[in-house]
Each structure stands twice: as C-alpha cells, then as structure tokens.
Amino acid sequence: MSASKKMKIANNIKKYRQKLGVSQDRLSKIADVTYNTIIKIESGGNQNPTIDTLTKIAKALGVSVDELIK
C-alpha cells in the first residue's frame, strides 16, 4: 500500500471520528483498541494497522472498512 493511501486511512479515521464528535480516547474504548493505537494510526506512526483493528474502528465509527481505506 502506498504512503498516500496509508495517510488516507489516518485522515479518514480522524474525519469520521470528529464527525461523530468523539475523542481519540472515547473511540479507543468504543472500538476496543488501545488509546495508543488510535493515536499512532491517526498520526501516521502506525501506517499498517491490521484488518482486525480497522474492522473494530470502522464498526465503532459506523462506517465500512472500505470507507476508511478509500
């Protein structure tokens, strides 16, 4: 996956999270992933999150994994 595609995931997660009006901490609890994971993904520190992590985040945000990666 290209670097721009990976940053697109980070930007999309942040966009959908902010649209819902939830903090990174709250999203981590809803998605059942660590707070540090959310921070790393959104900042681009983790540019290759697992499909399991993306699925949990997408479900918590009420979107599909496809919407996070496009």
C-alpha positions as CSV (number, residue, x, y, z in Angstrom):
1,M,0.0,0.0,0.0
2,S,1.3,3.4,-0.9
3,A,2.2,6.0,1.7
4,S,-0.5,8.3,0.5
5,K,-3.1,5.5,0.8
6,K,-1.9,4.9,4.4
7,M,-2.2,8.5,5.3
8,K,-5.6,8.5,3.7
9,I,-6.7,5.9,6.3
10,A,-5.4,8.1,9.1
11,N,-7.2,11.1,7.7
12,N,-10.4,9.2,7.2
13,I,-10.4,7.8,10.7
14,K,-9.8,11.3,12.1
15,K,-12.5,12.8,9.8
16,Y,-15.2,10.2,10.8
17,R,-14.2,10.4,14.5
18,Q,-14.5,14.2,14.5
19,K,-17.8,14.0,12.6
20,L,-19.2,11.8,15.4
21,G,-17.8,14.3,18.0
22,V,-15.8,11.6,19.9
23,S,-12.3,11.9,21.3
24,Q,-9.5,9.5,20.5
25,D,-9.8,8.1,24.0
26,R,-13.5,7.5,23.5
27,L,-13.0,5.9,20.1
28,S,-10.4,3.6,21.6
29,K,-12.9,2.4,24.2
30,I,-15.8,2.0,21.7
31,A,-13.6,0.1,19.3
32,D,-11.9,-1.9,22.0
33,V,-8.4,-1.0,20.8
34,T,-5.7,0.8,22.8
35,Y,-5.7,4.6,23.0
36,N,-2.1,4.4,21.8
37,T,-3.2,2.5,18.7
38,I,-5.6,5.3,17.8
39,I,-3.0,8.0,18.3
40,K,-0.4,6.1,16.3
41,I,-2.8,5.4,13.4
42,E,-4.1,9.0,13.2
43,S,-0.6,10.5,13.4
44,G,0.8,8.2,10.8
45,G,3.0,6.4,13.3
46,N,1.3,3.1,12.5
47,Q,0.8,3.1,8.8
48,N,-0.2,-0.5,8.5
49,P,-2.9,-1.3,11.0
50,T,-4.3,-4.9,11.0
51,I,-7.5,-5.6,9.3
52,D,-8.9,-6.6,12.7
53,T,-8.0,-3.2,14.1
54,L,-9.5,-1.4,11.1
55,T,-12.7,-3.5,11.3
56,K,-13.1,-2.6,15.0
57,I,-12.5,1.1,14.3
58,A,-14.9,1.1,11.3
59,K,-17.6,-0.6,13.3
60,A,-17.2,1.9,16.2
61,L,-17.4,4.8,13.7
62,G,-20.4,3.3,11.9
63,V,-18.7,3.0,8.5
64,S,-17.3,0.2,6.4
65,V,-13.6,-0.7,6.2
66,D,-13.9,0.3,2.5
67,E,-14.8,3.9,3.6
68,L,-11.7,4.1,5.8
69,I,-9.3,3.0,3.1
70,K,-10.7,4.8,0.0
